[in-house]
Amino acid sequence: MNHYLDRRRRVAAELISLVYIVIIAEIAIATGALYVLFPELGALSHEIFTRPRGSWARAPFLLVITPVMTALLGTFVTRYVPYGYLSVMVTVAGPLAIVLGLRSPIAPAISAGLLPLTLGVTSWWYPPGIVFGTALLAILSTIWKQFAVAPPNGTVASRDEDTTPGAESWWSIAALMLLVVIAVTVVELTHLRFVLFPPLVVIGFEMFVHTRHCPWANRIASLPIVCVLTASGGFLCRHYLGIGPRASLVAMAWGVLLLRAFDLHVPPALAVALLPQVMGSPTILYPVAVGIGTSLMAVSFALYSRIARQFLE
């Protein structure tokens, strides 16, 4: 796995991402605008600070504009359409179309569209809250780049080098959407809405659409374990520490330590750890639902990969 920073600066970058989340959580509590703490900010900040020359960090304008556009769509749908197949498909397909149409590398913006529907957020303050967090992150990342070390000559391109959506296979997008339909069916049968937790679509988008450059596409056995553990840590932080900077810090730090322990670079797992901070009343069923969702994703991707190798290549 190729990192752009040396070890010392990578640790500094991770600490900066933790401080950033604490600041965002403090602002969310102080203002009462809870959704300023958009969970995907954990994924975005970690990726941008640890990979300052990656595709997310190189697109500060899209970092701000893409999530707010998907958030507006998600809020609109949530206000007027009840949770179900139609609303889920619109809040997944719509953000996908926005990301692909803008040629935006900011995949976590897809989560911003589904989050309002999943949590029942109907406030128009949700999109501005996202703008605040992403704009602050864009500013900080621009400053951080000045201290980042350039990658050594001959560095092999990582997945960050190829995020142009125009070359994507429509078969992979169709497979992802089919998986979303299956996940909604499981939600309807089990009443566990977080089987289709918003970061799951981001995880799937990278796996299905950017397979060759996705760090976790060849680690699908570890993916459910990591996500269940981050979800469990996030739930315990919410249960014992409540909502706020301290709980957000511990949840984010727990996620970072897990990614290091498993040597698995999957930034959306950090959003899974922070998600309980914006949930109404999370229970132990949250990590259970996350486990079901990620296992379904892993199995579906394995089946799709086998079919793709036989018929699509």
Secondary structure, DSSP 4 states (H G I P E B T S, - for coil): ---SS-HHHHHHHHHHHHHHHHHHHHHHHHHS-GGGS-THHHHHHHHHHH-TTSTTTT-HHHHHHHHHHHHHHHHHHHHHS-SSHHHHHHHHHHHHHHHHHTT---TTHHHHHHHHHHHT---TTHHHHHHHHHHHHHHHHHHHHTTPPPPPTTPPP-GGG---GGG--HHHHHHHHHHHHHHHHHHHHH--GGGG-HHHHHHHHHHHHSGGG-TTTT-TTHHHHHHHHHHHHHHHHHHHH-SSHHHHHHHHHHHHHHHHHHT---THHHHHHHGGGGSSS--THHHHHHHHHHHHHHHHHHHHHHHIIIII-
